[in-house]
Amino acid sequence: MKYSQKLLNLGLACSLFMLGSAVTPAHAFSIPASLESQAGTKLVHIQLRAAEGNADAQFLLGLMNLAGRFVDQDTEQGLYWVEQAAMQDHIKAQQTIADLSFEGKLLPRNLGVAEQWYQTLAQQGDPRAHFRLGFIYSAGGDGVERNCGKALDQFNQVGDSIALGNVAWILATCPEEQYRDGSRAVELALQLLENNANDPTNLDNLAAGYAEMGEFELAVDTQQKAIEALKQDPEVAQSDEFIMRLEQYRQRQAYREVIPLMD
């Protein structure tokens, strides 16, 4: 899940209702306050509770500052309050910091910060955190060392078809020899193709595995099938990447790649 402006606004609306609904007591025959007055009262209440250390209020105040709702947008203040909540084990705050740091949209990308919070979330059994850590270790950067072994471990802990496809790809294409295992890559790719024999991504993985094993005729044949399958699903990847790998297999060369970060 990406924390876009739209999602931040949605989170604010839900949180304001839950946290602010009890701010102003109801009185019989009272004159209703204006919407602006109600919003101001709720904001003051949230600020007070955040200053007192309430994690929900800190998270909400952070979102408000990040999104520029009811306050002027201030990403520095927003991050400060979200971090305060995260340090109190507020899971949504931890997810927010990790995602914002990984995606580099609202805040500059910082893989070191993302790694820290995704590790915290992974320890709590969050499969999405394991998945993101897999990409961080596959690519490296921002002081995080690229490590195919760690990436394999993280993707394996997710264990779904997409993560296992990444495992097959790393086993076939990792630049470091000690992490490559062509036969295991082929085995995984064949298992994944049992559910969809024309999946272009898994055919691409299978071809890379064959090439790693030195089975270049099988690699060429499988990559041609991947290109044909891709024509039916052009959004999966650019065909020129598949064609480039096909030419490499025809030259009896295995493919090597550092998995790039997700956009």
C-alpha positions in Angstrom: 0.0 0.0 0.0 1.4 3.4 -0.9 0.7 6.3 1.3 -0.4 8.7 -1.4 -2.0 12.1 -0.7 -5.4 10.4 -1.3 -4.7 7.7 1.3 -3.4 10.1 3.8 -6.6 12.2 3.5 -8.7 9.0 3.9 -6.8 8.0 7.0 -7.2 11.5 8.4 -11.0 11.4 7.8 -11.4 8.1 9.6 -9.0 9.0 12.4 -10.6 12.3 13.0 -14.0 10.7 13.3 -12.7 8.1 15.8 -10.5 10.4 17.9 -12.5 13.5 17.6 -16.1 12.3 18.0 -16.0 12.6 21.8 -14.2 16.0 21.9 -17.3 18.2 22.3 -20.0 16.9 24.6 -23.6 17.1 23.4 -26.0 19.4 25.3 -29.7 19.5 24.9 -31.0 22.7 23.1 -27.4 23.9 22.4 -26.6 25.9 19.3 -24.5 23.8 16.9 -21.0 25.0 16.4 -19.8 25.8 13.0 -17.8 23.2 11.1 -14.7 25.5 11.3 -15.1 25.8 15.0 -15.6 22.0 15.4 -12.5 21.4 13.4 -10.5 23.9 15.4 -11.7 22.3 18.7 -10.7 18.8 17.5 -7.3 20.0 16.3 -6.6 21.5 19.7 -7.7 18.3 21.4 -5.5 16.2 19.1 -2.5 18.5 19.7 -3.0 18.3 23.5 -3.2 14.5 23.5 -0.2 14.2 21.2 1.8 16.4 23.6 0.7 14.2 26.5 2.1 11.2 24.7 -1.0 9.6 23.2 0.3 7.5 20.2 -3.0 7.6 18.3 -3.0 11.4 18.5 0.6 11.6 17.6 0.1 9.5 14.5 -3.0 11.5 13.5 -1.2 14.9 14.0 1.6 13.6 11.9 -0.7 12.6 9.1 -2.4 16.0 9.3 1.0 17.8 8.9 2.1 15.5 6.1 -1.1 15.9 4.2 -1.7 19.6 5.0 -5.2 19.0 6.4 -6.5 21.4 9.0 -2.9 22.7 9.4 -0.3 24.0 7.0 1.7 21.2 5.4 4.9 20.6 7.2 6.6 17.3 6.4 9.3 17.8 9.0 6.7 18.2 11.8 4.6 15.4 10.2 7.5 13.0 10.3 8.4 14.0 13.9 4.9 13.1 15.2 4.6 9.9 13.2 8.0 8.8 14.6 6.9 9.6 18.1 4.0 7.3 17.6 6.1 4.6 15.9 8.5 4.6 18.9 5.5 3.7 21.0 4.9 0.6 18.9 2.1 2.2 16.9 2.0 -0.3 13.9 0.4 2.1 11.4 2.9 4.8 12.3 5.7 2.3 11.7 4.3 1.3 8.4 3.9 4.9 7.4 7.5 5.8 8.1 8.8 2.6 6.4 6.7 3.2 3.3 7.5 6.9 2.9 11.2 6.2 3.4 11.1 3.3 0.9 9.0 5.0 -1.8 10.8 8.4 -1.8 7.7 10.3 -2.9 6.6 12.7 -0.1 10.0 12.4 1.6 13.4 11.7 0.1 14.1 7.9 -0.2 16.1 6.6 2.7 16.6 2.8 2.6 18.4 2.8 5.9 15.3 4.2 7.7 13.0 1.9 5.7 15.1 -1.1 6.6 15.0 -0.3 10.3 11.2 0.0 10.5 10.5 -2.9 8.1 12.7 -5.1 10.3 10.6 -4.0 13.3 7.4 -4.9 11.4 8.8 -8.2 10.1 9.6 -9.3 13.6 5.8 -8.9 14.3 5.1 -11.2 11.3 4.2 -8.6 8.7 4.7 -10.4 5.3 4.7 -7.1 3.4 7.6 -5.9 5.5 9.5 -9.1 4.5 8.7 -8.4 0.9 9.9 -4.9 0.9 13.1 -6.0 2.8 13.7 -8.4 0.0 13.8 -5.6 -2.5 16.0 -3.4 -0.3 18.6 -6.2 0.1 18.3 -7.1 -3.6 19.2 -3.5 -4.7 21.1 -2.0 -1.8 21.9 1.7 -1.4 21.7 4.5 1.2 24.2 2.6 3.4 22.4 -0.7 3.1 24.6 -3.4 1.6 23.2 -5.3 -1.3 23.0 -9.0 -0.3 21.3 -11.7 -2.4 21.4 -14.1 0.6 19.4 -11.7 2.8 17.0 -11.0 -0.1 16.4 -14.7 -0.6 15.7 -15.1 3.1 13.2 -12.3 3.1 11.3 -13.4 0.0 11.2 -17.0 1.2 9.6 -15.9 4.4 6.7 -14.3 2.4 6.3 -17.5 0.4 3.6 -16.4 -2.0 3.9 -16.9 -5.8 5.2 -13.4 -6.4 7.9 -13.6 -3.7 8.9 -17.1 -4.9 9.2 -15.8 -8.4 11.7 -13.3 -7.1 13.5 -16.1 -5.4 13.8 -18.0 -8.7 15.1 -14.9 -10.4 17.7 -14.2 -7.8 18.9 -17.8 -7.8 19.3 -17.6 -11.6 20.7 -14.1 -12.0 22.5 -12.9 -8.8 25.9 -11.5 -9.8 27.5 -13.3 -6.8 28.1 -17.0 -7.6 27.7 -18.3 -4.1 24.0 -17.3 -4.2 23.1 -18.8 -7.6 21.5 -22.2 -7.9 20.2 -22.8 -11.4 18.6 -26.1 -10.7 16.6 -24.7 -7.8 15.6 -21.7 -9.9 14.2 -24.1 -12.6 12.4 -26.2 -10.0 10.7 -23.2 -8.5 9.8 -21.7 -11.8 8.3 -25.0 -13.0 6.2 -25.2 -9.8 4.9 -21.7 -10.3 4.1 -22.4 -14.0 1.8 -25.3 -12.9 -0.9 -22.7 -12.1 -0.4 -20.8 -15.4 1.8 -22.3 -18.0 1.8 -19.1 -20.1 2.8 -16.7 -17.3 5.5 -14.5 -19.0 7.3 -13.6 -15.8 7.7 -17.2 -14.7 8.7 -18.3 -18.2 11.3 -15.6 -18.1 12.5 -16.9 -14.7 12.6 -20.4 -16.1 14.7 -19.4 -19.1 17.1 -17.6 -16.8 17.4 -20.7 -14.7 18.1 -22.9 -17.7 20.8 -20.5 -18.8 22.4 -20.5 -15.4 22.6 -24.3 -15.7 24.2 -24.0 -19.2 21.1 -25.4 -20.9 21.0 -22.7 -23.5 18.8 -24.5 -26.0 16.1 -24.9 -23.4 16.7 -21.2 -22.3 16.2 -20.0 -25.9 13.1 -22.1 -26.4 11.6 -21.0 -23.1 12.4 -17.3 -23.6 10.7 -17.4 -27.0 7.6 -18.8 -25.2 7.9 -15.9 -22.7 8.0 -13.4 -25.5 4.9 -14.9 -27.1 3.1 -15.0 -23.7 4.1 -11.4 -23.1 2.2 -10.3 -26.2 -1.0 -11.4 -24.4 0.0 -9.4 -21.2 2.1 -6.4 -22.3 1.9 -4.6 -18.9 4.0 -7.2 -17.1 7.3 -6.0 -18.6 8.9 -4.3 -21.6 9.3 -6.8 -24.5 12.7 -5.4 -25.3 14.1 -6.7 -22.0 12.8 -10.2 -22.9 14.3 -9.9 -26.5 17.6 -8.8 -25.1 17.8 -11.8 -22.8 16.9 -14.1 -25.7 19.8 -12.8 -27.8 22.1 -13.3 -24.8 21.0 -16.9 -24.4 21.6 -17.4 -28.2 25.1 -16.3 -27.5 25.3 -18.9 -24.8 25.6 -16.3 -22.0 23.7 -16.5 -18.7 22.0 -13.3 -17.5 23.0 -11.3 -14.4 21.0 -8.6 -12.8 20.7 -6.7 -9.5 17.0 -6.5 -8.9 16.0 -2.8 -9.0 13.9 -1.1 -6.4 10.1 -1.0 -7.0 8.8 2.2 -8.5 
